[in-house]
């Protein structure tokens, strides 16, 4: 599979966000057209990636480049596209496209219409970043960007007190879950010296990671998911 395809799927919402923020108000539909067009293309490309991996599951992509080098430790940036990631690419782009289209009527006449669509592009970009990440560090960065964009969207009508308070509650409660997520990630990194999914899976299968570390890591990551998905006990923000 050509690695350009998943990169384009992710890059289009990034471009949509930047263009909408800078000059979106000069485009048709006050910038909404940028996000919608970008997502139409991203969705089509996601379907292509999904089809290619269904036909030949061996066409998995796992690419990394070193971003920070501390000698013994490195932090990489990369992409991992397998059959599961391909499914999620289709789901994220399709749902986001539906939200973009629905919002044309829902947000019609709002004085910050363009800003709203910029936030939607940021949210979509963050979700796609999670899907294509091939390491825990990169996933956590996009995980936090999802939290930021969620806060911006939930509290979009910040001049209304209930909306402002709901946005702040979501931000604070999700940070509690994210603290557990961070503990889980760091426990795995300290024990193994890597954030890479591939390396972590290999070490785990080889028995090179103690059961205690695996339990702490798994529970920490699970706690992060509990916060983000508003499950007990971190359900109060929804």
C-alpha positions in Angstrom: 0.0 0.0 0.0 1.2 3.5 -0.8 1.9 5.3 2.6 0.8 8.6 0.9 -2.8 7.5 1.2 -3.1 7.5 5.0 -0.9 10.6 5.2 -3.4 12.4 2.9 -6.4 11.2 4.9 -4.8 12.8 8.0 -3.4 15.9 6.3 -6.7 17.0 4.7 -8.4 17.9 8.0 -5.1 19.6 9.1 -5.2 21.8 6.0 -9.0 22.3 6.5 -8.3 23.6 10.0 -5.5 25.9 8.9 -7.4 27.4 5.9 -10.6 27.8 7.8 -8.9 29.6 10.7 -7.0 32.0 8.3 -9.4 32.7 5.4 -12.4 30.5 5.9 -14.9 33.4 6.0 -14.1 34.2 2.4 -15.0 30.7 1.1 -18.5 29.4 0.2 -20.6 28.6 3.3 -18.3 30.7 5.4 -15.6 28.0 5.4 -17.8 24.9 6.0 -17.2 23.9 2.3 -13.5 23.5 3.1 -14.1 21.0 5.8 -16.8 19.1 4.0 -14.8 18.8 0.7 -11.7 17.7 2.6 -13.7 15.0 4.5 -15.3 13.8 1.3 -11.8 13.1 -0.1 -10.6 11.7 3.2 -13.6 9.3 3.3 -13.0 8.1 -0.3 -9.3 7.5 0.4 -10.2 5.7 3.7 -12.5 3.4 1.7 -9.6 2.7 -0.7 -7.3 1.8 2.2 -10.0 -0.3 3.7 -10.5 -2.2 0.5 -6.8 -2.8 -0.1 -6.3 -4.3 3.3 -9.4 -6.5 3.0 -8.0 -7.9 -0.3 -4.5 -8.3 1.0 -4.1 -8.0 4.9 -0.3 -8.2 4.5 -0.2 -4.7 3.0 0.1 -3.2 6.5 2.1 0.0 6.9 4.3 0.7 9.9 6.7 3.6 9.3 8.6 5.7 11.8 11.1 8.6 11.8 13.1 9.7 14.8 11.8 13.0 16.2 13.9 13.4 19.4 17.1 11.5 20.2 18.3 11.3 23.8 21.0 8.7 23.1 19.6 5.7 25.0 16.0 6.7 24.3 14.3 8.1 21.2 10.9 9.5 20.5 9.6 8.6 17.1 6.7 9.8 14.9 5.1 7.3 12.6 2.0 5.7 11.2 0.5 2.2 11.6 -2.2 1.1 9.2 -3.6 -2.4 9.7 -7.1 -3.8 9.1 -8.4 -2.4 12.4 -7.0 1.1 11.7 -8.5 1.0 8.2 -12.0 0.3 9.7 -11.6 3.2 12.1 -10.4 5.5 9.3 -13.7 4.9 7.5 -15.8 5.3 10.7 -14.1 8.5 11.8 -14.3 10.2 8.4 -17.8 9.1 7.7 -19.2 10.2 11.1 -17.3 13.5 10.9 -18.6 14.1 7.4 -22.2 13.6 8.6 -21.6 16.0 11.5 -20.2 18.6 9.1 -23.2 18.3 6.9 -25.8 18.3 9.7 -24.2 21.4 11.3 -24.9 23.4 8.2 -28.5 23.7 9.3 -27.9 23.4 13.0 -25.4 26.3 13.2 -26.9 28.4 10.5 -26.9 32.1 11.4 -24.4 31.7 14.2 -22.0 34.6 14.3 -19.0 32.3 14.9 -20.1 29.8 12.2 -16.6 29.7 10.7 -14.9 29.2 14.0 -17.2 26.2 14.8 -16.1 24.5 11.6 -12.5 25.1 12.4 -13.0 23.3 15.7 -14.7 20.4 13.9 -11.6 20.1 11.6 -9.4 20.2 14.7 -11.4 17.4 16.3 -11.4 15.3 13.2 -7.6 15.7 12.8 -7.1 14.7 16.4 -9.2 11.6 16.0 -7.5 10.5 12.9 -4.1 11.1 14.6 -5.1 8.6 17.3 -6.1 6.1 14.6 -2.9 6.2 12.6 -0.4 6.5 15.5 2.1 3.7 15.9 3.4 4.6 19.4 2.0 5.6 22.7 3.6 9.0 22.9 2.1 10.1 19.6 -1.3 8.6 20.6 -1.2 10.6 23.9 -0.5 13.9 22.1 -3.5 13.4 19.8 -5.6 12.1 22.7 -5.0 15.4 24.5 -5.9 17.3 21.3 -9.2 15.5 21.3 -9.7 16.7 24.8 -8.9 20.3 23.8 -11.2 20.2 20.8 -14.0 18.6 22.8 -13.6 21.4 25.4 -13.8 24.0 22.6 -16.9 22.4 21.1 -18.8 21.7 24.3 -18.2 25.2 25.5 -18.7 26.8 22.1 -21.4 29.1 23.3 -19.3 30.1 26.3 -21.4 33.3 26.8 -24.1 31.0 28.1 -23.2 30.0 31.7 -24.4 26.3 31.4 -22.3 25.8 28.2 -19.2 27.3 29.8 -19.6 25.2 32.9 -20.2 22.1 30.9 -17.0 22.7 28.9 -15.0 23.3 32.0 -16.4 20.2 33.7 -15.6 18.0 30.7 -12.0 19.4 30.6 -11.3 18.8 34.3 -12.9 15.4 34.5 -11.2 14.1 31.4 -7.8 15.4 32.7 -8.3 13.1 35.7 -8.7 10.1 33.4 -5.7 11.3 31.3 -3.5 11.4 34.3 -4.1 7.7 34.7 -3.5 7.2 31.0 -0.1 9.0 31.4 0.8 6.8 34.4 0.1 3.7 32.3 2.1 5.0 29.4 5.1 6.0 31.5 5.1 2.7 33.4 5.5 0.8 30.1 8.2 3.2 28.9 10.2 3.1 32.0 10.2 -0.7 32.0 10.9 -1.1 28.3 12.5 2.1 27.0 10.1 2.3 24.0 6.7 3.7 23.2 6.3 1.7 20.0 3.3 -0.6 19.8 5.2 -3.2 17.7 8.1 -3.3 20.2 5.8 -3.4 23.2 3.7 -6.3 21.7 6.8 -8.2 20.9 8.3 -7.8 24.4 5.1 -8.7 26.0 4.7 -11.9 23.9 8.3 -12.8 24.8 7.7 -12.4 28.5 10.2 -9.6 28.8 7.7 -7.3 30.6 6.7 -8.2 34.2 3.0 -8.9 34.9 3.0 -6.0 37.4 4.1 -3.5 34.8 1.5 -4.8 32.3 -1.3 -4.6 34.8 -0.3 -1.0 35.7 0.0 0.0 32.1 -3.3 -1.6 31.1 -5.2 -0.2 34.0 -3.8 3.3 33.4 -4.7 3.3 29.7 -8.1 1.9 30.6 -8.7 4.7 33.1 -7.9 7.2 30.4 -10.6 5.6 28.2 -13.0 5.6 31.1 -12.6 9.4 31.4 -12.9 10.1 27.7 -16.0 7.9 27.2 -17.7 9.2 30.4 -17.9 5.8 32.2 -18.3 5.3 35.9 -16.9 7.0 38.0 -15.9 9.7 35.5 -19.3 10.0 33.8 -20.3 13.3 35.4 -19.1 15.5 32.5 -21.5 14.1 29.9 
